[in-house]
């Protein structure tokens, strides 16, 4: 793990390359020692229907949710959350400078007792 989910307002698609933002966050996550590379997942979900602040359609948002298996120290989680937030902020800097955008990130633990997992990604790493 982690699973990194971006929920974003649909009006951002014309201003931001969302796929490139996902890749940017994947690369940053892969540099964090507490995040095993085979477990990294980044996904983006567009909110077609939303209302922000005073209702003006110029406003937009990106809410980043990071879920990871429990067991990491608070310091490790704080560092990882800040690194991911800073990476997103850096990528989004041109939009933050020129338009109304709310950016947020929340990290939370997944209880391993209540979250069974299986997969074959590790078996296929390095395949062309």
Residue pairs with C-beta under 8 A, 6 or more apart in sequence:
1 35
1 36
1 39
1 40
1 41
1 67
1 68
1 69
1 110
2 29
2 35
2 39
2 40
2 41
2 66
2 67
2 68
2 80
2 107
3 41
3 43
3 66
3 67
3 68
4 25
4 26
4 29
4 40
4 41
4 42
4 43
4 64
4 65
4 66
4 84
5 42
5 43
5 44
5 45
5 64
5 65
5 66
5 67
6 18
6 21
6 22
6 25
6 42
6 43
6 44
6 45
6 62
6 63
6 64
6 65
7 44
7 45
7 47
7 61
7 62
7 63
7 65
8 16
8 18
8 44
8 45
8 46
8 47
8 60
8 61
8 62
8 63
9 46
9 47
9 50
9 52
9 59
9 60
9 61
9 62
10 46
10 47
10 48
10 50
11 57
11 58
11 60
12 18
12 60
12 62
12 95
12 101
13 46
15 60
15 95
15 99
16 92
16 95
18 44
18 46
19 44
20 91
21 44
21 88
21 91
21 92
22 42
22 43
22 44
23 42
24 87
24 88
24 91
25 42
25 64
25 84
25 87
25 88
25 91
26 40
26 42
28 83
28 84
28 87
29 35
29 40
29 42
29 84
30 37
30 40
31 83
32 79
32 80
32 83
32 84
34 72
34 76
34 80
35 68
35 80
38 121
38 122
38 125
47 61
50 61
52 59
52 60
52 61
52 102
53 59
53 100
56 100
58 99
58 100
59 100
59 101
59 102
60 99
60 100
60 101
60 102
61 101
61 102
61 103
61 104
62 88
62 92
62 101
62 102
62 103
62 104
63 104
63 105
63 106
64 84
64 85
64 88
64 103
64 104
64 105
64 106
65 105
65 106
65 108
66 80
66 81
66 84
66 105
66 106
66 107
66 108
67 107
67 108
67 109
67 110
68 77
68 80
68 107
68 108
68 109
68 110
69 109
69 110
69 112
69 115
70 109
70 110
70 111
70 112
71 109
71 112
72 80
72 109
77 107
77 109
80 107
81 105
81 107
84 105
84 107
85 103
85 105
88 103
88 105
89 96
89 103
92 101
92 103
95 101
96 103
